[in-house]
Every structure is written in C-alpha cells, then in structure tokens.
Amino acid sequence: MKPTSQLPLQQATLIYNPRAGQIALASTIELVADVWRAKGWQVAIRPTQYAGHAVELAQTAVAADHRVVLAAGGDGTLGDVAHGLAGSATALAPLPIGTANSFARELQLPRATLFDRNQLLQTAVSLLHGRLQQIDLGWVSDAGGENGRYWLLWVGVGADGYLVQHIEPRPKWSKKLGKVGYVLQALGRVWRLPRHDMQVTIDGRSQSGQFLLVLLSNCRRYAGGELVMNPQAQLDDGQFDIWLLRGHGLATAWRYLSRIRRQGQAQGEGIERINGRSITIHATPTAATQTDGEPARQTPIQCEIRPRALWLLVPQTTPTDLFVHPAKSLADYLS
C-alpha cells in the first residue's frame, strides 16, 4: 500500500465559518491548508458568507470531484457540510472550532481555543493519517415528507428547540464569551419553556403525552458535548436513539439535567429511550425544533435514518467502538 504522501495529486476544499467561536481564523486556516498542501493536496479555501452557504460549498466540491472537504466550524457548520456531501463519494474531515463542539468530543478531536490555535493544526495533521468510516445521517422533513434536509447529530423537539430558536443567531457579545455567553442567553428563556402535548409515532407505534423534550440522536453526546446520553451509541448502526423526556417546566428540566450529568447517561424515571428508524412528531401547540444545534422548522415533522450516507475522515485516535463497520484507510479510499 502506498503511503498517503506518495499518492497522485488530490483535491480538497476547506470550508470554514469565519464567525464561529472566539478566535480569528483566517491565518490559522491558511496554515491548515498548507499542512495538506505539503502532502501533495490541492486545497481550495472557501469561507461561508451566509446561512446555508456551507451546504452550497460542499455540493460544489462534490460536483468538482474533490475527495475531501475539511470543515472548520461548530456542530451547525459540520451539519450543513454533511447535508451537502450526503450520498456522495466525498468525505467530511471535521476541524472543530465554534462554541459547540459535541462532534469533536465524540470523535476525541483536539479543539482549537482562544489560547491554543495549534490544536487545529494538530487535528489537520492527524486527519492526513486517519481512516474513513461510513456513518448514518438523519433526514428530517415536514409530515408529508416534503422540504427535507439531512442532519448529522440530533433533532430536538420541545425545550431545546425553543431555546435554540430564541438564542440563534447569537450576538457578537455572546460569541466572544463562548459557552458562558450561550448560558447567559439561555437563562433569560428557561423560565418560559412552553408546554406541549405531543403524539410520537416510532416505526408505526404511537404514544402521546406531555413531553419536555423529544430528542432524536445519532451519537453519544448532547448539549455541546457536555452530556453523555448513551455511552454505547454507534454512528453507523442504522438506527436512532429516540429520547422521550416527560413533563414540563424548568424544575423538570433541571432534575433531568442533574441526573444525566451525575449518571453519565440518560435513564431513570420520566426518561425513555427507544431505538427506531422512522419517527413522526405532532405537537399542540406547535413546537420549535433544532437540527445540529441550529434553528429549524416547526412541528409536525418526520425523520428517517439514512444508513451509511456520509464518508467521514477521522484520526486513528478516534475510538473504534463508535462504529459497527470496519474502516478504510485514506490511501485505499483515494485509490
């Protein structure tokens, strides 16, 4: 097998969100590109300029037959790039920056900070020696199956959808404060969490009730990576973890939050986990939703799993138990 450095010249796109996180990115992004160029890659740098631009840039990379898209941003940017790459032969290579880096924690990637930008360069180097996995994506649409999009990590209906809808897009002062700014914004809203009666249908089986949150997850972590919901979840097992958190209000939310943090997983009274491949959610009154930490549509919604819809480039240090299926080397992927 030929080492990656001796492979024929390959093309990549580096998409980054210049508004993500607390650090100025332009100079560091150029250094990241140079790391890959030194190994024989042609790298086109593409900053996002508006909401949804990362989707378009990723689709352009696919059309140009680029084999890898390096995506520098938070969970929302990675979700947009995943949507643009879904079903293609172009791999997502995550470079974590931004306030919420749940996926970075999931994959055990170094995260760039205000005080240590070199972490981004370390990740870029580790990806050059990484491995390829095919992971599942979710597909969310209205109840009729129209106006859909892919998602990478989660869809949340209820409390988190409400908070995200009122926090994003974040003002500059909040972004500069990082997670502290996000928490300060959330504190102004948690006192007013709405009540919702929901009907949830999972693989044809329905149940109704008052739910604080219905969360569809394709990963282990949640809430910017701060909470582990299911320490055994896998990214390519062909099904969602669907979490039903019953009740309403701040006291209930705080009780669940404290328990999940203490136990290192989501379980116990009022919390139910169901594995499924298809789910429809109706809510009264209409409930806000979030996808990958970004504001999304109102209910009703329909979600389906799309097995192994995305090629993902990860470092060798990423835990192998995140995956059911075997990996492919970068050299084999490119050959």
Secondary structure, DSSP 8 states (H G I E B T S, - for coil): ---GGGS--EEEEEEE-TTSSSS--HHHHHHHHHHHHTTTEEEEEEE--STTHHHHHHHHHHHTT-SEEEEEE-HHHHHHHHHHHTTSS-EEEEEE-SS--HHHHHHT-----SS-THHHHHHHHHHHT-EEEEEEEEEEEETTS-S-EEESSEEEEEHHHHHHHHH-S--HHHHHTTHHHHHHHHHTTGGG----EEEEEETTEEEEEEEEEEEEESSSEETTTTEES-TT--TTSS-EEEEEEE--HHHHHHHHHHHHHHHTS--STTEEEEEESEEEEEEES--EEEETTEEEEES-EEEEEEEEEEEEEE-TTS-GGG-SS--EEHHHHH-
